[in-house]
Amino acid sequence: MLRDITLGQYYQTESVIHRLDPRVKLGGTLLYIISLFFYKNPLGYAVAILFLAIVIRLSHVPFRFMVKGMRAILFLLILTVGFNLFLTPGTELISFWRLTITKEGLQTAVTMAVRLTILIIGSSIMTLTTTPNNLTDGLEKMMGPLKIFRVPVHEVAMMMSIALRFIPILLEETDKIMKAQIARGADFESGNIFKRAKALVPLLVPLFISAFRRANDLALAMESRCYRGGEGRTKMKPLVYRKRDWIAYGCIVLYLAVGITLGRLVWTRA
């Protein structure tokens, strides 16, 4: 289950999405996520899914690899759908015991499930097609105007990139610790959800020790290479917009215009 989480991983392959400037992918992902909250009808989400399918196709990342990352958030997805399905007031459709499913609750639950699914997959494309170094450079460039307010842009971008990169590393470490404890008789599968949660407590101590050890090793490695922050640093490969990047920006603007316009027109007529 832990190995199925794709957020923070990089998928090595050759594609036009991989070659895009990281600023394009960061800005496009942010705009795509924001756009999902503007749609009020199925047509808007259909446009979003179509756009996402085209991007996945161009990225050359196997769709099966992206979908398996959804298994890690299946519990969150079920919880979100359940709350919206049973706790939304409105026109009653089905009632059993103390639970009532309303028309509005069903619509909200389906909308939230679709929104959360394409949001996670859309965010994963950015990390799957962008190396940690490019991601750091892109974040630093995009947050450049904040330097006026004395915000340590380089350090913030570095921390965000390292945190994102450490997600798959810590998950892999957790998986190793779980297998080691299972080999010694630990049981993480039997019992109800509370017993399973209690059984995971012994994982925290070795996991925290491992995380602190990795953080210390990283700090020593950066110090041995004379890292002193972003002041006065130069780039071996400076970010430069190319023709394909401007075309990508145009495609993003076209998607926003078509998706939001169609969604609002249909919603208004309804």
Secondary structure, DSSP 8 states (H G I E B T S, - for coil): -GGG--TT-------HHHHS-HHHHHHHHHHHHHHTTT--SHHHHHHHHHHHHHHHHHHT--HHHHHGGGGGGHHHHHHHHHHHHHH--SSEEEEETTEEEEHHHHHHHHHHHHHHHHHHHHHHHHHHTS-HHHHHHHHHHHTGGGGGGT--HHHHHHHHHHHHHHHHHHHHHHHHHHHHHHHTT--SSSS-HHHHHHHTHHHHHHHHHHHHHHHHHHHHHHHHTT---STT---SS-----HHHHHHHHHHHHHHHHHHHHHHHHHHH-
